[in-house]
Amino acid sequence: MNSRRLLIGIAAAGVLVGGGGAAWAGGAISSAPSPQPANPHAAPAAPLAPIDSSTESKYTAITPCRIVDTRVAGGKLAANATRSWVVAGTTLFVPQGGTSGGCGVPSSATAVAASVTAVSASGNGYLRIWPYGSAQPNATFMNYTKSFNVSNGGTLTINAAGARHITAKAFGAATHVVIDVSGYYVKPMSAELNTAAGLIHGSRVTNTVHITTGQYEVDFDRNVSQCTYHATPYFVGYTAGVEPRSGNANGVFVYFQSTAGTYTDVQFYLTVTC
């Protein structure tokens, strides 16, 4: 009797609660969730770290390819010993047991996605890997054991400007090391130019030329003849033109005209997407 009176009373008030928590109030449907009380024990959210746009890179997947195999060349990496290897380019792979001619990782790469395997370890240990020429990190890339071969995947930052690209050190016991790559990260190609100052900043730019009034050439570190380009003047009121540079597969030709059709020097931004 009490439950029936309660239902009638709710209906008379114009509010019925249906399945799923939806409420009908005066014929209107409201599905807004009920506010939840704050958790007094929850830790405050950590602020997001700022993005460093100067180092942002895009990822390109490749067919898995071997760059290091100490079983083929070099022998086991001894305990507490370091060894450095190449990752990008086309040379010096055979002496480290890798694929002849490399794996297609460009010299402009900043990092690679890799699988590292410790094979036939002499005992239990761990491996650290870091960019060639940099300080050794405290972080461990992988642990290994003599009981079975162990693999771990991750991203390896590389020193593209070094004589080698990565350095590895074994701790605890000697082990063979096999490294396969499945993709690489590379900075996008871009430039900001000013006629008076020249290149203000850029990514993967190798040369710039002020050809004549309102006309420029920007060269990059790879063939860009089949890529797409976008040029934007710093100020409004100018028409931009951009196309492959004749006779230079790595070059981009950029020009600007005023509304009167006159070639004019302007500061501009250029991006190249391949």
Contacts in CASP RR format, 6 or more apart in sequence:
PFRMAT RR
TARGET T0000
AUTHOR 0000-0000-0000
METHOD contacts of the structure
MODEL  1
MNSRRLLIGIAAAGVLVGGGGAAWAGGAISSAPSPQPANPHAAPAAPLAP
IDSSTESKYTAITPCRIVDTRVAGGKLAANATRSWVVAGTTLFVPQGGTS
GGCGVPSSATAVAASVTAVSASGNGYLRIWPYGSAQPNATFMNYTKSFNV
SNGGTLTINAAGARHITAKAFGAATHVVIDVSGYYVKPMSAELNTAAGLI
HGSRVTNTVHITTGQYEVDFDRNVSQCTYHATPYFVGYTAGVEPRSGNAN
GVFVYFQSTAGTYTDVQFYLTVTC
10 16 0 8 1.000
10 17 0 8 1.000
14 24 0 8 1.000
14 25 0 8 1.000
14 26 0 8 1.000
14 27 0 8 1.000
15 23 0 8 1.000
15 24 0 8 1.000
15 25 0 8 1.000
15 26 0 8 1.000
16 23 0 8 1.000
16 24 0 8 1.000
17 23 0 8 1.000
18 24 0 8 1.000
21 31 0 8 1.000
22 29 0 8 1.000
22 30 0 8 1.000
22 31 0 8 1.000
23 29 0 8 1.000
23 30 0 8 1.000
23 31 0 8 1.000
24 30 0 8 1.000
55 110 0 8 1.000
55 187 0 8 1.000
56 187 0 8 1.000
56 188 0 8 1.000
57 110 0 8 1.000
57 111 0 8 1.000
57 185 0 8 1.000
57 186 0 8 1.000
57 187 0 8 1.000
57 188 0 8 1.000
58 185 0 8 1.000
58 186 0 8 1.000
58 187 0 8 1.000
58 188 0 8 1.000
59 113 0 8 1.000
59 183 0 8 1.000
59 184 0 8 1.000
59 185 0 8 1.000
60 183 0 8 1.000
60 184 0 8 1.000
60 185 0 8 1.000
60 186 0 8 1.000
61 113 0 8 1.000
61 182 0 8 1.000
61 183 0 8 1.000
62 103 0 8 1.000
62 104 0 8 1.000
62 105 0 8 1.000
62 181 0 8 1.000
62 182 0 8 1.000
62 183 0 8 1.000
62 184 0 8 1.000
63 182 0 8 1.000
64 115 0 8 1.000
64 180 0 8 1.000
64 181 0 8 1.000
64 182 0 8 1.000
65 99 0 8 1.000
65 102 0 8 1.000
65 103 0 8 1.000
65 104 0 8 1.000
65 180 0 8 1.000
65 181 0 8 1.000
65 182 0 8 1.000
66 97 0 8 1.000
66 98 0 8 1.000
66 99 0 8 1.000
66 103 0 8 1.000
66 178 0 8 1.000
66 179 0 8 1.000
66 180 0 8 1.000
67 85 0 8 1.000
67 86 0 8 1.000
67 87 0 8 1.000
67 93 0 8 1.000
67 96 0 8 1.000
67 98 0 8 1.000
67 99 0 8 1.000
67 102 0 8 1.000
67 103 0 8 1.000
67 105 0 8 1.000
67 114 0 8 1.000
67 179 0 8 1.000
67 180 0 8 1.000
67 181 0 8 1.000
68 85 0 8 1.000
68 96 0 8 1.000
68 97 0 8 1.000
68 98 0 8 1.000
68 177 0 8 1.000
68 178 0 8 1.000
68 179 0 8 1.000
69 96 0 8 1.000
69 97 0 8 1.000
69 98 0 8 1.000
69 176 0 8 1.000
69 177 0 8 1.000
69 178 0 8 1.000
69 179 0 8 1.000
70 76 0 8 1.000
70 77 0 8 1.000
70 96 0 8 1.000
70 97 0 8 1.000
70 176 0 8 1.000
70 177 0 8 1.000
70 178 0 8 1.000
71 119 0 8 1.000
71 120 0 8 1.000
71 176 0 8 1.000
71 178 0 8 1.000
72 97 0 8 1.000
72 98 0 8 1.000
73 94 0 8 1.000
73 95 0 8 1.000
73 96 0 8 1.000
73 97 0 8 1.000
73 98 0 8 1.000
74 95 0 8 1.000
74 96 0 8 1.000
74 97 0 8 1.000
75 176 0 8 1.000
76 120 0 8 1.000
76 122 0 8 1.000
76 174 0 8 1.000
76 175 0 8 1.000
76 176 0 8 1.000
77 83 0 8 1.000
77 127 0 8 1.000
77 168 0 8 1.000
77 169 0 8 1.000
77 170 0 8 1.000
77 174 0 8 1.000
77 175 0 8 1.000
77 176 0 8 1.000
77 177 0 8 1.000
78 170 0 8 1.000
78 174 0 8 1.000
79 122 0 8 1.000
79 125 0 8 1.000
79 170 0 8 1.000
79 171 0 8 1.000
79 172 0 8 1.000
79 173 0 8 1.000
79 174 0 8 1.000
80 169 0 8 1.000
80 170 0 8 1.000
80 171 0 8 1.000
80 172 0 8 1.000
81 169 0 8 1.000
81 170 0 8 1.000
82 167 0 8 1.000
82 168 0 8 1.000
82 169 0 8 1.000
83 167 0 8 1.000
83 168 0 8 1.000
83 169 0 8 1.000
84 132 0 8 1.000
84 163 0 8 1.000
84 164 0 8 1.000
84 165 0 8 1.000
84 166 0 8 1.000
84 167 0 8 1.000
84 168 0 8 1.000
85 96 0 8 1.000
85 164 0 8 1.000
85 165 0 8 1.000
85 166 0 8 1.000
85 167 0 8 1.000
85 168 0 8 1.000
85 179 0 8 1.000
86 92 0 8 1.000
86 93 0 8 1.000
86 96 0 8 1.000
86 164 0 8 1.000
86 165 0 8 1.000
87 105 0 8 1.000
87 109 0 8 1.000
87 112 0 8 1.000
87 156 0 8 1.000
87 158 0 8 1.000
87 165 0 8 1.000
87 166 0 8 1.000
87 181 0 8 1.000
88 104 0 8 1.000
88 105 0 8 1.000
88 106 0 8 1.000
88 107 0 8 1.000
88 108 0 8 1.000
88 109 0 8 1.000
88 112 0 8 1.000
88 158 0 8 1.000
88 160 0 8 1.000
88 165 0 8 1.000
88 184 0 8 1.000
89 101 0 8 1.000
89 102 0 8 1.000
89 104 0 8 1.000
89 105 0 8 1.000
89 106 0 8 1.000
89 107 0 8 1.000
90 101 0 8 1.000
90 102 0 8 1.000
90 104 0 8 1.000
91 101 0 8 1.000
93 99 0 8 1.000
93 100 0 8 1.000
93 101 0 8 1.000
93 102 0 8 1.000
93 103 0 8 1.000
94 100 0 8 1.000
94 101 0 8 1.000
103 181 0 8 1.000
104 184 0 8 1.000
105 112 0 8 1.000
105 181 0 8 1.000
105 183 0 8 1.000
105 184 0 8 1.000
106 184 0 8 1.000
106 186 0 8 1.000
106 222 0 8 1.000
107 160 0 8 1.000
107 221 0 8 1.000
108 160 0 8 1.000
108 186 0 8 1.000
108 187 0 8 1.000
108 204 0 8 1.000
108 221 0 8 1.000
108 222 0 8 1.000
109 158 0 8 1.000
109 160 0 8 1.000
109 184 0 8 1.000
109 185 0 8 1.000
109 186 0 8 1.000
110 157 0 8 1.000
110 158 0 8 1.000
110 160 0 8 1.000
110 185 0 8 1.000
110 186 0 8 1.000
110 187 0 8 1.000
111 155 0 8 1.000
111 156 0 8 1.000
111 157 0 8 1.000
111 158 0 8 1.000
111 184 0 8 1.000
111 185 0 8 1.000
112 155 0 8 1.000
112 156 0 8 1.000
112 158 0 8 1.000
112 181 0 8 1.000
112 183 0 8 1.000
112 184 0 8 1.000
112 185 0 8 1.000
113 153 0 8 1.000
113 154 0 8 1.000
113 155 0 8 1.000
113 156 0 8 1.000
113 181 0 8 1.000
113 182 0 8 1.000
113 183 0 8 1.000
113 184 0 8 1.000
113 185 0 8 1.000
114 153 0 8 1.000
114 154 0 8 1.000
114 155 0 8 1.000
114 156 0 8 1.000
114 179 0 8 1.000
114 180 0 8 1.000
114 181 0 8 1.000
114 182 0 8 1.000
115 151 0 8 1.000
115 152 0 8 1.000
115 153 0 8 1.000
115 154 0 8 1.000
115 179 0 8 1.000
115 180 0 8 1.000
115 182 0 8 1.000
116 127 0 8 1.000
116 129 0 8 1.000
116 141 0 8 1.000
116 142 0 8 1.000
116 151 0 8 1.000
116 152 0 8 1.000
116 153 0 8 1.000
116 154 0 8 1.000
116 177 0 8 1.000
116 178 0 8 1.000
116 179 0 8 1.000
117 149 0 8 1.000
117 150 0 8 1.000
117 151 0 8 1.000
117 152 0 8 1.000
117 177 0 8 1.000
117 178 0 8 1.000
117 179 0 8 1.000
117 180 0 8 1.000
118 127 0 8 1.000
118 142 0 8 1.000
118 144 0 8 1.000
118 149 0 8 1.000
118 150 0 8 1.000
118 151 0 8 1.000
118 175 0 8 1.000
118 176 0 8 1.000
118 177 0 8 1.000
119 149 0 8 1.000
119 175 0 8 1.000
119 176 0 8 1.000
119 177 0 8 1.000
119 178 0 8 1.000
120 149 0 8 1.000
120 175 0 8 1.000
120 176 0 8 1.000
121 144 0 8 1.000
121 145 0 8 1.000
121 146 0 8 1.000
121 149 0 8 1.000
121 150 0 8 1.000
121 173 0 8 1.000
121 174 0 8 1.000
121 175 0 8 1.000
121 176 0 8 1.000
122 146 0 8 1.000
122 173 0 8 1.000
122 174 0 8 1.000
122 175 0 8 1.000
123 144 0 8 1.000
123 145 0 8 1.000
123 146 0 8 1.000
123 172 0 8 1.000
123 173 0 8 1.000
123 174 0 8 1.000
123 175 0 8 1.000
124 143 0 8 1.000
124 144 0 8 1.000
124 145 0 8 1.000
124 146 0 8 1.000
124 172 0 8 1.000
124 173 0 8 1.000
125 143 0 8 1.000
125 144 0 8 1.000
125 145 0 8 1.000
125 170 0 8 1.000
125 171 0 8 1.000
125 172 0 8 1.000
125 173 0 8 1.000
125 175 0 8 1.000
126 140 0 8 1.000
126 141 0 8 1.000
126 142 0 8 1.000
126 143 0 8 1.000
126 144 0 8 1.000
126 170 0 8 1.000
126 171 0 8 1.000
126 172 0 8 1.000
127 140 0 8 1.000
127 141 0 8 1.000
127 142 0 8 1.000
127 143 0 8 1.000
127 144 0 8 1.000
127 168 0 8 1.000
127 169 0 8 1.000
127 170 0 8 1.000
127 171 0 8 1.000
127 175 0 8 1.000
127 177 0 8 1.000
128 136 0 8 1.000
128 137 0 8 1.000
128 139 0 8 1.000
128 140 0 8 1.000
128 141 0 8 1.000
128 168 0 8 1.000
128 169 0 8 1.000
128 171 0 8 1.000
129 141 0 8 1.000
129 156 0 8 1.000
129 166 0 8 1.000
129 167 0 8 1.000
129 168 0 8 1.000
130 136 0 8 1.000
130 137 0 8 1.000
130 157 0 8 1.000
130 166 0 8 1.000
130 167 0 8 1.000
131 157 0 8 1.000
131 158 0 8 1.000
131 159 0 8 1.000
131 165 0 8 1.000
131 166 0 8 1.000
131 167 0 8 1.000
132 158 0 8 1.000
132 159 0 8 1.000
132 162 0 8 1.000
132 163 0 8 1.000
132 164 0 8 1.000
132 165 0 8 1.000
132 166 0 8 1.000
132 167 0 8 1.000
133 159 0 8 1.000
133 162 0 8 1.000
133 167 0 8 1.000
134 159 0 8 1.000
134 167 0 8 1.000
136 167 0 8 1.000
136 169 0 8 1.000
141 152 0 8 1.000
141 154 0 8 1.000
142 150 0 8 1.000
142 151 0 8 1.000
142 152 0 8 1.000
142 153 0 8 1.000
143 150 0 8 1.000
144 150 0 8 1.000
144 173 0 8 1.000
144 175 0 8 1.000
146 173 0 8 1.000
155 185 0 8 1.000
156 166 0 8 1.000
158 165 0 8 1.000
158 166 0 8 1.000
159 165 0 8 1.000
159 166 0 8 1.000
168 177 0 8 1.000
170 177 0 8 1.000
187 203 0 8 1.000
187 204 0 8 1.000
188 203 0 8 1.000
188 204 0 8 1.000
188 271 0 8 1.000
188 272 0 8 1.000
188 273 0 8 1.000
189 203 0 8 1.000
189 204 0 8 1.000
189 205 0 8 1.000
189 220 0 8 1.000
189 221 0 8 1.000
189 222 0 8 1.000
189 224 0 8 1.000
189 227 0 8 1.000
189 271 0 8 1.000
189 272 0 8 1.000
189 273 0 8 1.000
189 274 0 8 1.000
190 202 0 8 1.000
190 203 0 8 1.000
190 204 0 8 1.000
190 269 0 8 1.000
190 270 0 8 1.000
190 271 0 8 1.000
190 272 0 8 1.000
191 199 0 8 1.000
191 201 0 8 1.000
191 202 0 8 1.000
191 203 0 8 1.000
191 205 0 8 1.000
191 208 0 8 1.000
191 218 0 8 1.000
191 269 0 8 1.000
191 270 0 8 1.000
192 199 0 8 1.000
192 200 0 8 1.000
192 201 0 8 1.000
192 202 0 8 1.000
192 267 0 8 1.000
192 268 0 8 1.000
192 269 0 8 1.000
192 270 0 8 1.000
193 199 0 8 1.000
193 200 0 8 1.000
193 208 0 8 1.000
193 216 0 8 1.000
193 218 0 8 1.000
193 267 0 8 1.000
193 268 0 8 1.000
193 270 0 8 1.000
194 200 0 8 1.000
194 234 0 8 1.000
194 267 0 8 1.000
195 210 0 8 1.000
195 214 0 8 1.000
195 265 0 8 1.000
195 266 0 8 1.000
195 267 0 8 1.000
198 208 0 8 1.000
198 210 0 8 1.000
199 205 0 8 1.000
199 208 0 8 1.000
200 267 0 8 1.000
204 220 0 8 1.000
204 221 0 8 1.000
204 222 0 8 1.000
205 218 0 8 1.000
205 219 0 8 1.000
205 220 0 8 1.000
205 221 0 8 1.000
206 219 0 8 1.000
206 220 0 8 1.000
206 221 0 8 1.000
206 250 0 8 1.000
207 217 0 8 1.000
207 218 0 8 1.000
207 219 0 8 1.000
208 216 0 8 1.000
208 217 0 8 1.000
208 218 0 8 1.000
208 219 0 8 1.000
209 216 0 8 1.000
209 217 0 8 1.000
209 218 0 8 1.000
209 219 0 8 1.000
210 216 0 8 1.000
210 265 0 8 1.000
211 217 0 8 1.000
212 263 0 8 1.000
213 263 0 8 1.000
213 264 0 8 1.000
213 265 0 8 1.000
214 255 0 8 1.000
214 256 0 8 1.000
214 257 0 8 1.000
214 263 0 8 1.000
214 264 0 8 1.000
214 265 0 8 1.000
214 266 0 8 1.000
215 253 0 8 1.000
215 254 0 8 1.000
215 255 0 8 1.000
215 263 0 8 1.000
216 253 0 8 1.000
216 254 0 8 1.000
216 255 0 8 1.000
216 268 0 8 1.000
217 245 0 8 1.000
217 248 0 8 1.000
217 251 0 8 1.000
217 252 0 8 1.000
217 253 0 8 1.000
217 254 0 8 1.000
218 251 0 8 1.000
218 252 0 8 1.000
218 254 0 8 1.000
218 270 0 8 1.000
219 245 0 8 1.000
219 248 0 8 1.000
219 250 0 8 1.000
219 251 0 8 1.000
219 252 0 8 1.000
220 250 0 8 1.000
220 251 0 8 1.000
220 252 0 8 1.000
220 272 0 8 1.000
221 250 0 8 1.000
222 250 0 8 1.000
222 274 0 8 1.000
223 249 0 8 1.000
223 250 0 8 1.000
224 244 0 8 1.000
224 249 0 8 1.000
224 250 0 8 1.000
224 251 0 8 1.000
224 252 0 8 1.000
224 272 0 8 1.000
224 274 0 8 1.000
225 244 0 8 1.000
225 249 0 8 1.000
225 251 0 8 1.000
226 274 0 8 1.000
227 272 0 8 1.000
227 273 0 8 1.000
227 274 0 8 1.000
228 272 0 8 1.000
228 273 0 8 1.000
228 274 0 8 1.000
229 242 0 8 1.000
229 243 0 8 1.000
229 252 0 8 1.000
229 254 0 8 1.000
229 270 0 8 1.000
229 271 0 8 1.000
229 272 0 8 1.000
229 273 0 8 1.000
230 242 0 8 1.000
230 270 0 8 1.000
230 271 0 8 1.000
230 273 0 8 1.000
231 240 0 8 1.000
231 241 0 8 1.000
231 242 0 8 1.000
231 254 0 8 1.000
231 256 0 8 1.000
231 268 0 8 1.000
231 269 0 8 1.000
231 270 0 8 1.000
232 240 0 8 1.000
232 268 0 8 1.000
232 269 0 8 1.000
232 270 0 8 1.000
233 240 0 8 1.000
233 256 0 8 1.000
233 266 0 8 1.000
233 267 0 8 1.000
233 268 0 8 1.000
234 266 0 8 1.000
234 267 0 8 1.000
234 268 0 8 1.000
234 269 0 8 1.000
235 266 0 8 1.000
235 267 0 8 1.000
237 258 0 8 1.000
237 259 0 8 1.000
238 256 0 8 1.000
238 257 0 8 1.000
238 258 0 8 1.000
238 259 0 8 1.000
238 264 0 8 1.000
238 266 0 8 1.000
239 256 0 8 1.000
239 257 0 8 1.000
239 258 0 8 1.000
239 259 0 8 1.000
239 261 0 8 1.000
240 254 0 8 1.000
240 255 0 8 1.000
240 256 0 8 1.000
240 268 0 8 1.000
241 254 0 8 1.000
241 255 0 8 1.000
241 256 0 8 1.000
242 252 0 8 1.000
242 253 0 8 1.000
242 254 0 8 1.000
242 255 0 8 1.000
242 270 0 8 1.000
243 252 0 8 1.000
243 253 0 8 1.000
244 251 0 8 1.000
244 252 0 8 1.000
244 253 0 8 1.000
245 251 0 8 1.000
245 252 0 8 1.000
245 253 0 8 1.000
246 253 0 8 1.000
252 270 0 8 1.000
252 272 0 8 1.000
254 268 0 8 1.000
254 270 0 8 1.000
255 263 0 8 1.000
256 263 0 8 1.000
256 264 0 8 1.000
256 265 0 8 1.000
256 266 0 8 1.000
256 268 0 8 1.000
257 263 0 8 1.000
257 264 0 8 1.000
258 264 0 8 1.000
END
